[in-house]
Amino acid sequence: MTYYGTEKQQRLQRQSDEAQPKIAATPGLVQAGRFFSVDNFDLIDWAFVDERLAQDGVFGFRMMSATCIEDIRLKLGPSYRVDVWSVCRADRTAATRACTAILEDDIPGGLTRVNLTADPGDDAVRAVQTCMAENGIAPFSGAMLAGNIVPAVTIALADAQGHVVATAHANIPFNTHSKHSGTAWVGLIAVAAQQRGKGLGRLVNALAVRAAFETLGADEVVEFVHADNIISRRMIEACSLRLVPGILCGLATPIVDARFTT
Ligand SMILES: CC(C)(COP(=O)(O)OP(=O)(O)OC[C@H]1O[C@@H](n2cnc3c(N)ncnc32)[C@H](O)[C@@H]1OP(=O)(O)O)[C@@H](O)C(=O)NCCC(=O)NCCS
């Protein structure tokens, strides 16, 4: 079984995996892993947005201007909320310099890198999904994490008992029609509560950012951070990513629902 989380999370993971041929072929669609998402306001078919919101209870808008997000709020009306995340970006030169410095230090004692295979049903993939879910991150399917849906690298560290205690992920979510097609996304950063504040978040984030350039061949990297997540923002900035003013990612949900992810 490659899906993990609540019934809703698993249903949406499956839907995202199965929709990849459509997402790759359709200008404006993005492989966001956990729900349908678009990256071009002008290409949005609102009937599709309305239908998916009614069925899925969540819809993503990536790399939108703040004005577009306001237009989306107006279009959706009072039954829906649009939670927003700021976009931070780095190019290869700045990120390589910052991440190389972070990665000069050894992995802290007692922790080891977990080697994930291409098998989405692997126990290690399940342990990564569990770590994400336990730390407030809505997980991806095993196939997404294993890089079987879009090009992707998943990072994990385990403690001496073999428990996964830190995760990160890089992938290429934008299709070839997108102006962001050379951009990798890094996210799904989770550190177990008892291991926080020791630089592990910065470390796995740096490993994922480096993999985005070296393994996935990206031209630039973006990460998304919510305004209430100061620690995540510092972690991201330590890897040289900087806020892109006026550009946001939005997640529409019914007003009564909790925020979909951290
Ligand atoms: C965000 C998270 C991954 C950070 O992991 P971590 O291992 O505790 O972070 P680090 O120890 O590497 O610290 C990262 C930065 O935050 C700072 N920081 C860490 N804990 C802090 C705290 N309690 N208060 C203020 N700053 C703090 C560190 O000093 C560091 O900044 P610096 O490089 O400027 O010194 C972790 O808190 C977590 O799993 N949170 C829940 C899931 C989440 O929010 N994920 C990110 C969304 S994608």
The ligand as a Gaussian input file, in Angstrom:
#p B3LYP/6-31G(d) Opt

LIG

0 1
 C       10.345000      23.353000      11.017000
 C       11.162000      22.186000      11.598000
 C       11.377000      21.168000      10.490000
 C       12.520000      22.741000      12.063000
 O       13.328000      21.670000      12.479000
 P       14.497000      21.862000      13.567000
 O       15.407000      20.714000      13.440000
 O       13.902000      22.126000      14.902000
 O       15.183000      23.206000      13.031000
 P       16.706000      23.636000      13.188000
 O       17.215000      23.200000      14.522000
 O       17.445000      23.209000      11.985000
 O       16.561000      25.217000      13.201000
 C       16.225000      25.934000      12.034000
 C       16.289000      27.423000      12.353000
 O       15.266000      27.767000      13.281000
 C       15.845000      28.273000      14.486000
 N       15.089000      27.693000      15.596000
 C       14.978000      26.393000      15.894000
 N       14.164000      26.247000      16.964000
 C       13.781000      27.482000      17.318000
 C       12.921000      27.989000      18.333000
 N       12.299000      27.179000      19.197000
 N       12.712000      29.318000      18.387000
 C       13.306000      30.150000      17.517000
 N       14.139000      29.731000      16.509000
 C       14.361000      28.418000      16.439000
 C       17.275000      27.792000      14.489000
 O       18.116000      28.635000      15.241000
 C       17.598000      27.841000      13.016000
 O       17.817000      29.186000      12.605000
 P       19.287000      29.740000      12.305000
 O       19.820000      28.873000      11.200000
 O       19.034000      31.147000      11.896000
 O       20.045000      29.575000      13.607000
 C       10.459000      21.520000      12.817000
 O       10.159000      22.535000      13.744000
 C        9.187000      20.770000      12.463000
 O        9.226000      19.592000      12.106000
 N        8.027000      21.471000      12.551000
 C        6.737000      20.861000      12.208000
 C        6.604000      20.661000      10.696000
 C        6.903000      21.939000       9.940000
 O        6.487000      23.034000      10.308000
 N        7.612000      21.785000       8.791000
 C        7.963000      22.895000       7.949000
 C        6.899000      23.177000       6.976000
 S        7.397000      22.570000       5.379000

